[in-house]
Amino acid sequence: MTGAVIWFFVVVGALAVFAIAAATVGTEAFRLGHQPPPTIFDLDEAVTYVADHLPEEAQARLTYPEVRILVLAQLEHLREKGILGLAGEDPLLARRAGNGERPVVVADDDAVAVVLGEAEAEGLDVTDHDVFLVVSTLHEHLAEIGAIGPPAT
């Protein structure tokens, strides 16, 4: 009789351990399946993407170091708007401090003006159209990797 009782408790204990493990694994799998993966931004990859996806006439005028300067200027502009954050930084804090929980919309002309000003400060000889192409291509890259949302319509 005691052998049957021991086996009963072993089976019940094994079932309890299995149920707890299955519930834990199921909960975590559900959470991870519904949570977007973290977006990791690589500056060199972004510069290469932008430079390679520009139209040929812009590629002929802009060098990789110039594209890098323009990309960095636009990233700083997006950071100031509270859209992007550096590692360990919460970009939502700046957004909450500035305008609550509303979505942030960055106008193309505003972004081009800021980046163009930085380009002039760096002594780059670029046109408004070149800057617009770099900004829009960078936004395509950021949307592609999931760092920002789609363009506002």
C-alpha positions in Angstrom: 0.0 0.0 0.0 2.7 2.5 0.8 4.4 1.8 -2.5 1.1 2.8 -4.3 0.9 6.0 -2.3 4.5 6.9 -3.1 3.9 6.4 -6.8 0.7 8.4 -6.6 2.6 11.4 -5.1 5.5 11.0 -7.6 3.0 11.1 -10.5 1.1 14.0 -9.0 4.4 15.9 -8.3 5.6 15.2 -11.9 2.3 16.5 -13.3 2.5 19.6 -11.1 6.1 20.4 -12.2 5.1 19.8 -15.9 2.0 22.1 -15.5 4.1 24.9 -13.9 6.8 24.6 -16.5 4.3 24.5 -19.4 2.5 27.6 -18.1 5.8 29.5 -17.6 7.1 28.6 -21.1 3.8 29.3 -22.7 3.5 32.7 -21.0 7.0 33.8 -22.1 6.5 32.5 -25.6 3.3 34.5 -25.9 4.9 37.6 -24.5 8.0 37.3 -26.8 5.7 36.6 -29.8 3.8 39.8 -29.3 6.6 42.0 -28.4 8.6 43.6 -31.3 12.3 42.8 -31.3 14.6 45.5 -30.2 15.8 47.7 -32.9 19.6 48.0 -33.1 20.9 50.9 -35.1 24.3 50.6 -36.7 25.6 54.0 -38.0 28.0 52.5 -40.5 25.2 50.3 -41.9 22.9 53.4 -42.2 25.5 55.5 -44.0 26.2 52.7 -46.4 22.5 52.1 -47.0 21.8 55.8 -47.6 24.8 56.3 -49.8 24.0 53.2 -51.9 20.3 54.0 -52.3 20.7 57.6 -53.4 20.0 58.4 -57.1 23.1 58.3 -59.3 23.4 62.1 -59.6 23.4 62.5 -55.8 25.9 59.6 -55.5 28.2 61.4 -57.9 28.1 64.6 -55.8 28.3 63.2 -52.2 31.1 61.2 -50.6 30.6 58.7 -47.8 32.1 61.1 -45.2 29.6 63.8 -46.4 26.7 61.4 -46.2 27.9 60.4 -42.7 27.8 64.1 -41.6 24.3 64.5 -43.0 23.1 61.3 -41.4 24.5 62.3 -38.0 22.9 65.7 -38.3 19.5 64.1 -39.0 19.8 61.6 -36.2 20.6 64.4 -33.8 17.6 66.3 -35.1 15.4 63.2 -34.5 16.9 62.8 -31.0 16.1 66.4 -30.1 12.5 65.7 -31.3 12.3 62.7 -28.9 12.0 60.1 -31.7 15.3 58.3 -31.3 17.5 57.8 -28.3 21.0 56.7 -27.7 21.9 53.5 -26.0 20.5 53.6 -22.4 18.4 56.7 -23.2 14.6 56.7 -23.2 13.4 58.8 -26.1 9.9 58.7 -24.7 11.0 60.9 -21.8 11.8 63.8 -24.1 8.5 63.3 -26.0 6.5 63.3 -22.8 8.2 66.4 -21.5 7.6 68.2 -24.8 4.1 67.3 -26.0 2.5 64.5 -24.0 1.7 61.2 -25.6 0.9 62.5 -29.1 2.8 61.0 -32.0 5.7 63.0 -33.2 5.7 64.1 -36.8 8.8 65.6 -38.4 8.2 67.7 -41.4 10.5 67.1 -44.3 11.2 70.8 -44.8 12.0 71.2 -41.1 14.4 68.3 -41.2 16.1 69.5 -44.4 16.5 73.0 -43.0 18.2 71.6 -39.8 20.4 69.2 -41.7 21.3 71.9 -44.3 22.3 74.3 -41.5 24.6 71.6 -40.0 26.0 71.0 -43.5 26.8 74.7 -43.9 28.4 74.8 -40.5 30.6 71.8 -41.5 31.5 73.6 -44.7 29.9 71.0 -47.0 28.9 72.0 -50.5 25.5 70.3 -50.8 22.2 71.3 -52.4 18.8 71.3 -50.7 17.8 68.4 -53.0 20.8 66.4 -51.9 19.9 66.9 -48.3 16.3 66.0 -48.9 17.4 62.8 -50.6 19.7 61.8 -47.7 17.0 62.6 -45.2 14.3 60.7 -47.0 16.6 57.7 -47.6 17.6 57.6 -44.0 13.9 57.6 -43.0 13.4 54.7 -45.3 16.2 52.8 -43.6 14.9 53.6 -40.1 11.4 52.5 -41.1 12.8 49.3 -42.6 14.7 48.3 -39.4 11.7 49.3 -37.3 13.3 52.3 -35.6 10.5 54.7 -36.6 7.0 54.4 -37.9 5.7 55.0 -41.4 5.3 58.4 -43.0 2.3 60.4 -41.8 -0.5 60.7 -44.4 
